[in-house]
Amino acid sequence: MVFKTEYAFELPKGYVDENGNLHKRGVMRLATAADEIAPLRDHRVQSNPSYLTIILLARVITKLGDLKAIDTMVIENLFTADLAFLQGFYQEINKADSPRVQTVCPKCGHEHEAPIDFLAGNEAV
């Protein structure tokens, strides 16, 4: 199995650049810890926490149509449907799957996979 770090997408509406060109197809890479932490120091995020999404998407979108660079101005000028799509796409490709273990039911003997919940039974400190 090959580990995939970049994912292609197509925007529902598309980004219209200053020349009127439409850009719909792009690539998003997996986020790193730095992608999620670094924007928290940005003054725009400190004054408006919602801006985190804008900076985060500008960091992880590596290609959008024929654009030479993707920056916060590009993300700010997306249609709301495209912004919502990209937020969902980001969540989808970056979600962490719960580890699973093969187990046997002690009552019926049925074998099945079960997720491991590391926090089950832990009390808040």
LUMRODO-338173 format. One record per residue: residue in three letters; x, y, z of N, C-alpha, C, CB in turn. Coordinates in pm, 1 decimal. Atoms other than C-alpha are relative to their C-alpha. Glycine has a CB too. Layout:
BEGIN
['ALA',[X,Y,Z],[X,Y,Z],[X,Y,Z],[X,Y,Z]]
...
END
This chain:
BEGIN
['MET',[84.0,-118.0,0.0],[0.0,0.0,0.0],[89.1,125.2,0.0],[-95.9,-0.7,122.5]]
['VAL',[-75.1,-124.2,10.9],[137.0,341.3,-99.7],[-68.0,105.8,86.4],[10.4,46.8,-148.4]]
['PHE',[52.6,-106.6,-83.8],[96.6,625.3,148.8],[-24.2,123.1,-86.2],[96.9,32.2,116.9]]
['LYS',[39.6,-111.0,85.7],[-88.6,907.2,-24.0],[1.2,129.6,81.9],[-140.8,-25.3,-62.4]]
['THR',[-8.1,-127.3,-71.9],[-13.1,1268.1,78.0],[-67.6,114.9,-75.2],[145.0,34.9,25.8]]
['GLU',[66.9,-102.9,78.0],[-185.2,1464.4,-200.1],[-128.4,-55.8,-60.9],[93.3,54.0,-110.1]]
['TYR',[131.4,41.8,46.2],[-548.8,1450.2,-308.9],[-57.7,102.9,-96.0],[-94.4,-21.4,118.6]]
['ALA',[61.1,-87.7,100.0],[-712.4,1593.5,-619.6],[-144.3,30.7,38.6],[5.7,-64.5,-140.5]]
['PHE',[138.9,-39.1,-24.5],[-1041.0,1781.7,-594.6],[-49.6,86.3,-115.9],[-13.4,76.5,135.2]]
['GLU',[61.0,-92.1,95.5],[-1282.1,1977.0,-812.6],[-103.4,82.7,74.3],[-64.5,-76.3,-120.5]]
['LEU',[90.1,-91.0,-70.0],[-1459.2,2281.7,-674.1],[-138.1,-0.9,-64.3],[57.2,142.2,0.9]]
['PRO',[135.9,-2.7,55.5],[-1838.3,2295.3,-713.1],[-24.7,120.4,-91.1],[-101.3,0.6,112.6]]
['LYS',[19.5,-122.3,79.7],[-1832.8,2654.8,-846.2],[127.1,37.3,-75.3],[-43.3,116.8,90.2]]
['GLY',[-127.5,-36.7,60.8],[-1468.6,2741.4,-911.1],[43.5,140.5,37.9],[-9.1,-11.7,-150.0]]
['TYR',[-58.9,-130.2,-30.0],[-1236.9,3032.2,-842.0],[14.9,79.4,-129.1],[137.2,-15.8,70.8]]
['VAL',[-12.7,-87.4,115.9],[-1257.4,3322.9,-1086.4],[111.5,100.0,29.8],[-135.8,73.0,-32.6]]
['ASP',[-113.4,-89.5,-23.8],[-925.5,3507.7,-1112.6],[-28.5,140.4,-55.2],[128.0,-57.6,-64.3]]
['GLU',[18.0,-140.4,39.4],[-875.2,3879.5,-1190.4],[-19.5,17.1,-150.7],[119.8,81.8,44.8]]
['ASN',[18.9,-6.0,145.7],[-877.5,3801.9,-1566.7],[-128.6,-69.6,-44.8],[119.4,-63.2,-70.7]]
['GLY',[124.8,68.0,32.9],[-1208.5,3615.6,-1548.6],[15.4,-147.6,-30.9],[-63.1,66.7,-115.5]]
['ASN',[-22.6,142.7,24.4],[-1050.3,3269.5,-1583.6],[-53.3,-81.9,117.0],[150.5,-28.9,-21.9]]
['LEU',[57.2,88.7,-100.8],[-1224.3,2987.9,-1398.2],[97.5,-113.3,31.3],[-135.6,-56.9,-47.9]]
['HIS',[-89.9,106.2,-46.8],[-1014.3,2745.6,-1190.7],[-79.7,-91.0,92.9],[126.9,59.2,73.4]]
['LYS',[81.7,91.9,-79.3],[-1192.8,2437.1,-1057.8],[77.9,-118.0,56.9],[-112.6,-51.5,-83.7]]
['ARG',[-72.4,119.8,-43.7],[-944.2,2150.9,-1029.2],[123.8,38.6,78.3],[38.6,-87.4,-120.1]]
['GLY',[-114.3,-30.2,-83.2],[-683.8,2145.6,-758.8],[52.1,-121.4,72.6],[-34.9,105.8,98.2]]
['VAL',[-62.4,104.7,-81.0],[-469.8,1944.3,-521.7],[18.6,53.6,140.6],[136.4,-46.0,-60.9]]
['MET',[-21.8,-32.6,-140.4],[-463.5,1946.5,-144.0],[89.5,-107.0,58.9],[-134.8,10.6,78.5]]
['ARG',[-87.8,95.1,-67.3],[-187.1,1787.9,60.4],[-47.6,-19.7,144.0],[147.8,49.0,-3.2]]
['LEU',[30.1,23.0,-140.3],[-219.1,1636.4,404.4],[59.8,111.9,84.1],[53.2,-137.3,45.9]]
['ALA',[-48.2,-104.7,-89.7],[-178.6,1888.7,684.6],[104.0,-56.2,95.6],[-116.5,62.3,78.5]]
['THR',[-98.6,35.5,-101.5],[117.2,1883.6,919.0],[-38.1,70.2,130.1],[145.1,39.2,-45.2]]
['ALA',[23.8,-67.7,-127.9],[123.0,1985.1,1284.1],[28.4,149.2,-14.9],[88.0,-61.2,112.5]]
['ALA',[-34.5,-141.4,19.8],[292.6,2309.7,1176.8],[-110.5,74.9,-74.2],[131.8,12.0,-77.4]]
['ASP',[109.2,-64.7,73.3],[6.3,2383.6,935.3],[-111.7,42.3,94.3],[-55.2,-93.9,-107.9]]
['GLU',[108.5,-31.3,-92.1],[-238.3,2380.6,1224.8],[43.8,90.7,114.4],[-57.6,-127.0,55.8]]
['ILE',[-48.8,-78.9,-113.5],[-17.2,2547.3,1486.7],[47.2,139.2,-42.1],[113.5,-73.7,69.4]]
['ALA',[-59.4,-127.6,42.2],[166.8,2823.7,1296.1],[-103.2,111.9,-19.5],[76.4,-20.1,-129.0]]
['PRO',[95.7,-109.9,19.2],[-146.4,3019.5,1195.1],[-54.4,59.3,130.6],[-115.2,-48.6,-83.1]]
['LEU',[51.0,-51.5,-127.5],[-243.1,3056.6,1561.9],[77.3,122.3,47.0],[6.1,-108.3,106.6]]
['ARG',[-81.2,-116.7,-35.0],[39.2,3312.3,1593.7],[-29.9,120.8,-88.3],[146.9,-34.7,-10.0]]
['ASP',[30.6,-106.8,94.1],[-95.1,3518.6,1303.3],[-98.2,99.5,63.9],[-58.7,-58.3,-131.4]]
['HIS',[85.7,-102.7,-59.7],[-251.1,3850.5,1413.5],[-143.0,-4.3,-53.5],[59.1,137.1,-24.9]]
['ARG',[134.9,7.5,57.9],[-546.1,3795.4,1176.3],[-83.1,-106.8,69.9],[7.2,-29.5,-150.9]]
['VAL',[69.8,107.2,-71.9],[-634.9,3471.3,1357.7],[-27.1,43.1,144.2],[83.1,-131.4,-2.8]]
['GLN',[16.6,-45.0,-137.6],[-583.7,3630.0,1699.7],[-115.3,99.0,12.7],[129.1,63.3,50.7]]
['SER',[111.6,-95.0,-5.8],[-831.4,3906.6,1615.1],[-130.0,-58.5,-54.6],[35.2,125.5,-77.3]]
['ASN',[118.6,65.2,56.1],[-1070.3,3676.5,1425.0],[30.2,-148.9,-17.8],[-41.8,65.6,-136.6]]
['PRO',[-32.5,143.2,7.0],[-1041.1,3300.4,1499.3],[-50.8,-71.3,-125.0],[-55.4,-68.5,119.5]]
['SER',[51.9,61.5,122.5],[-1248.2,3218.9,1189.4],[100.9,6.8,-114.3],[-129.8,68.1,-42.0]]
['TYR',[-99.2,-15.8,105.6],[-953.8,3334.6,977.8],[98.0,-117.1,-5.8],[76.0,129.4,19.8]]
['LEU',[-85.9,118.6,-2.1],[-767.9,3017.6,1078.6],[-25.3,-86.7,-122.6],[-23.3,-81.5,128.2]]
['THR',[36.5,81.1,116.7],[-955.2,2832.1,803.3],[64.8,54.2,-126.9],[-152.7,-4.4,-16.7]]
['ILE',[-55.2,-62.5,120.1],[-835.6,3079.0,540.5],[149.5,-29.3,-11.0],[-24.9,152.4,1.6]]
['ILE',[-145.0,21.9,1.7],[-468.5,3050.6,637.5],[31.8,-147.9,-17.5],[64.4,53.2,129.3]]
['LEU',[-24.1,144.1,7.7],[-485.8,2674.0,681.7],[-19.3,-51.2,-142.5],[-93.2,-75.0,96.1]]
['LEU',[23.8,44.6,137.5],[-637.1,2617.2,337.0],[105.7,55.5,-96.0],[-140.2,42.5,-46.1]]
['ALA',[-104.4,-57.4,85.3],[-383.1,2853.6,177.6],[130.7,-77.1,13.4],[22.4,147.5,34.8]]
['ARG',[-122.8,77.6,-21.3],[-106.9,2638.4,328.3],[-6.6,-138.6,-64.4],[26.9,-14.4,149.2]]
['VAL',[7.9,140.2,43.4],[-239.6,2295.9,221.3],[-45.8,-18.9,-144.0],[-92.6,-74.4,89.7]]
['ILE',[36.9,11.7,141.2],[-381.1,2367.0,-125.2],[125.0,31.3,-81.4],[-119.9,96.8,-37.9]]
['THR',[-125.0,-14.8,73.8],[-83.9,2314.8,-353.5],[-21.1,35.8,-146.3],[79.7,-126.6,9.2]]
['LYS',[28.3,-30.3,140.7],[-255.1,2360.4,-689.2],[-147.5,34.1,-12.9],[38.0,-120.0,-93.3]]
['LEU',[138.1,-34.7,34.4],[-567.9,2529.7,-818.5],[1.7,54.3,-141.7],[-61.5,104.7,101.1]]
['GLY',[0.7,-37.9,141.0],[-614.2,2539.4,-1193.0],[139.1,37.7,-46.8],[-96.1,115.6,-24.0]]
['ASP',[-127.7,-47.5,54.1],[-338.8,2737.1,-1363.1],[64.8,107.2,87.3],[-20.3,54.3,-139.8]]
['LEU',[-56.9,-103.3,-86.9],[-267.1,2968.3,-1069.4],[144.0,-34.0,35.5],[-84.1,15.8,128.2]]
['LYS',[-141.3,19.5,-34.3],[100.9,3016.3,-995.8],[17.0,-20.7,150.7],[84.0,120.9,-46.9]]
['ALA',[-9.9,11.7,-145.6],[42.3,3047.5,-619.8],[-139.2,9.6,61.9],[93.3,109.9,58.2]]
['ILE',[125.0,-7.1,-75.2],[-238.4,2997.5,-372.3],[33.6,69.2,131.7],[-64.2,-144.0,23.3]]
['ASP',[-23.7,-73.2,-123.5],[-244.2,3254.9,-93.7],[-134.3,31.9,65.8],[80.9,130.0,-27.0]]
['THR',[123.9,-28.9,-73.5],[-497.5,3389.8,154.5],[-97.5,82.7,-84.1],[32.0,74.1,130.3]]
['MET',[90.4,-78.9,85.4],[-635.3,3635.2,-105.1],[-82.0,-89.8,-91.4],[79.7,100.7,-84.0]]
['VAL',[73.3,95.4,83.5],[-729.1,3344.1,-331.7],[-109.4,-65.9,83.7],[96.1,-107.8,-60.1]]
['ILE',[97.7,69.1,-84.6],[-901.6,3160.6,-45.8],[-112.1,94.8,42.1],[68.7,-59.2,124.4]]
['GLU',[101.3,-99.3,-38.6],[-1080.3,3479.4,68.0],[-100.0,26.3,-111.5],[67.0,130.5,39.9]]
['ASN',[86.6,-31.7,113.6],[-1224.5,3522.6,-281.6],[-72.8,-121.4,-58.4],[81.4,64.8,-107.6]]
['LEU',[78.1,116.6,42.1],[-1369.7,3172.4,-313.3],[-148.4,24.1,28.8],[49.5,-128.9,72.3]]
['PHE',[142.9,-1.5,-30.9],[-1744.8,3137.4,-332.0],[-22.0,-82.7,126.9],[-85.2,-56.2,-120.1]]
['THR',[23.0,69.4,-127.1],[-1892.6,3018.6,-1.5],[-22.2,-150.0,-19.6],[-120.1,60.8,71.7]]
['ALA',[20.0,142.9,26.6],[-1995.1,2686.6,-157.8],[134.1,-70.8,-15.8],[-86.0,-20.2,-126.5]]
['ASP',[-132.5,58.8,18.5],[-1632.5,2623.6,-255.4],[77.7,-4.3,131.5],[78.9,78.8,-104.9]]
['LEU',[-65.6,-1.0,-130.3],[-1502.5,2725.1,88.2],[-53.9,-113.7,86.2],[-20.4,136.0,70.6]]
['ALA',[61.2,108.9,-77.5],[-1747.9,2485.2,253.6],[47.2,-136.5,-51.5],[-154.6,9.0,-6.7]]
['PHE',[-48.4,124.3,59.1],[-1644.5,2209.6,11.1],[141.9,-29.8,46.5],[-5.2,7.4,-153.1]]
['LEU',[-140.8,19.8,-36.6],[-1274.3,2262.8,88.0],[15.8,-30.5,149.3],[82.1,124.3,-36.6]]
['GLN',[-4.2,31.1,-143.2],[-1337.5,2261.7,464.3],[-35.7,-146.9,23.4],[-96.7,92.1,78.7]]
['GLY',[39.1,139.8,-12.4],[-1515.7,1927.9,432.5],[105.3,-93.9,-55.8],[-131.3,-23.6,-70.0]]
['PHE',[-103.9,81.6,62.9],[-1248.1,1789.3,201.1],[122.3,-8.6,91.2],[39.4,58.5,-137.9]]
['TYR',[-112.4,-2.4,-94.1],[-975.6,1895.8,447.4],[-26.5,-98.1,114.8],[22.7,144.0,55.3]]
['GLN',[35.1,90.1,-110.2],[-1156.8,1714.2,729.0],[6.0,-146.3,-44.5],[-140.5,33.2,53.7]]
['GLU',[3.8,137.3,51.8],[-1205.0,1404.5,513.9],[139.1,-59.0,-18.1],[-74.0,-3.7,-132.1]]
['ILE',[-131.9,59.3,28.8],[-842.2,1360.5,405.3],[91.4,-1.4,121.8],[67.7,75.9,-112.7]]
['ASN',[-86.5,-7.8,-117.7],[-694.2,1451.8,744.0],[-55.0,-74.5,121.0],[22.2,143.3,36.4]]
['LYS',[57.5,70.0,-115.0],[-921.7,1244.4,965.6],[90.5,-115.6,41.5],[-142.1,-51.7,-32.7]]
['ALA',[-78.8,111.0,-53.2],[-748.4,996.2,1189.2],[-94.5,-117.0,24.1],[75.2,40.5,131.9]]
['ASP',[80.6,118.7,-22.9],[-893.8,649.1,1174.8],[35.3,-58.2,135.9],[21.5,-104.5,-112.3]]
['SER',[-23.4,63.6,-129.1],[-937.0,486.0,1512.7],[68.5,-133.7,-22.0],[-132.6,-18.4,78.1]]
['PRO',[-61.5,132.5,12.6],[-706.7,189.3,1560.0],[-103.7,-107.3,33.7],[124.9,-12.7,93.3]]
['ARG',[96.8,109.1,-19.4],[-894.6,-141.1,1548.8],[75.2,-126.7,37.4],[-86.1,-23.0,-128.5]]
['VAL',[-57.7,126.1,-43.0],[-832.2,-481.2,1698.1],[-99.2,-112.8,-31.9],[34.5,3.4,152.5]]
['GLN',[83.5,117.7,23.4],[-961.9,-826.1,1604.7],[-33.4,-59.5,136.0],[72.1,-105.3,-92.8]]
['THR',[42.0,49.4,-131.4],[-1165.4,-960.0,1897.0],[-110.1,-104.8,-14.2],[-48.8,116.5,88.4]]
['VAL',[104.1,102.7,-3.8],[-1409.1,-1234.7,1996.3],[-96.7,35.2,112.0],[61.0,-143.2,20.8]]
['CYS',[102.3,-26.5,-100.4],[-1737.1,-1175.1,2178.2],[2.4,-111.1,104.6],[-140.5,11.4,-65.4]]
['PRO',[-5.9,102.9,-103.9],[-1716.0,-1354.9,2514.7],[-131.8,-75.9,18.8],[39.8,63.0,130.5]]
['LYS',[130.7,64.8,-18.4],[-2089.8,-1437.0,2507.1],[-34.2,-96.3,-113.1],[-108.9,105.1,11.2]]
['CYS',[44.8,82.5,112.7],[-2147.7,-1570.2,2155.0],[114.6,-59.2,-82.0],[-87.8,81.8,-90.2]]
['GLY',[-114.6,52.2,73.0],[-1795.6,-1635.5,2023.2],[18.0,59.0,-138.7],[-11.9,-146.6,-11.3]]
['HIS',[-10.7,-63.9,131.9],[-1849.0,-1411.6,1716.3],[127.9,82.7,-8.0],[-123.6,89.3,-28.3]]
['GLU',[-121.1,-78.5,22.1],[-1520.6,-1271.7,1577.0],[-34.5,125.5,-78.4],[107.3,-83.1,-74.6]]
['HIS',[23.4,-126.7,69.7],[-1519.9,-908.1,1470.8],[110.1,100.2,33.6],[-138.4,57.9,37.3]]
['GLU',[-93.0,-108.9,-27.6],[-1311.9,-589.8,1453.8],[-69.2,101.1,88.7],[50.2,66.4,-131.1]]
['ALA',[55.2,-101.9,-88.8],[-1363.0,-332.0,1726.7],[99.7,115.3,10.7],[-32.0,-59.5,141.0]]
['PRO',[-90.5,-113.7,-16.2],[-1224.2,20.5,1760.1],[58.1,2.5,141.0],[-73.1,132.1,-30.0]]
['ILE',[-62.3,-15.0,-130.6],[-981.5,87.0,2043.0],[-27.6,142.1,47.2],[154.4,-30.2,-5.3]]
['ASP',[28.1,-131.1,-57.7],[-1099.1,372.6,2264.5],[95.6,20.8,116.1],[-149.4,12.1,46.4]]
['PHE',[-102.0,-20.3,-101.7],[-794.2,488.4,2456.5],[-49.5,84.0,116.3],[120.6,64.5,-61.0]]
['LEU',[49.9,-86.3,-105.0],[-1001.7,735.0,2658.9],[-111.7,-62.4,82.7],[-47.8,127.1,-59.3]]
['ALA',[109.9,64.4,-72.9],[-1272.2,493.1,2773.0],[44.8,-34.0,141.7],[-47.9,-127.9,-73.8]]
['GLY',[-28.0,31.7,-139.2],[-1280.0,466.2,3147.5],[95.4,96.2,67.1],[54.6,-136.5,9.4]]
['ASN',[-90.2,-98.3,-60.0],[-1033.6,752.4,3200.0],[-82.3,114.9,56.9],[103.2,52.5,-104.2]]
['GLU',[67.8,-112.1,-60.8],[-1150.9,1021.1,3434.8],[81.0,127.1,-23.5],[-21.9,-24.4,150.3]]
['ALA',[-68.9,-127.9,19.1],[-1072.7,1386.8,3379.4],[80.7,33.2,125.0],[-101.3,113.9,-31.7]]
['VAL',[-87.2,-35.9,-111.7],[-788.9,1511.7,3593.6],[-29.2,140.2,44.6],[147.3,-13.8,-37.9]]
END
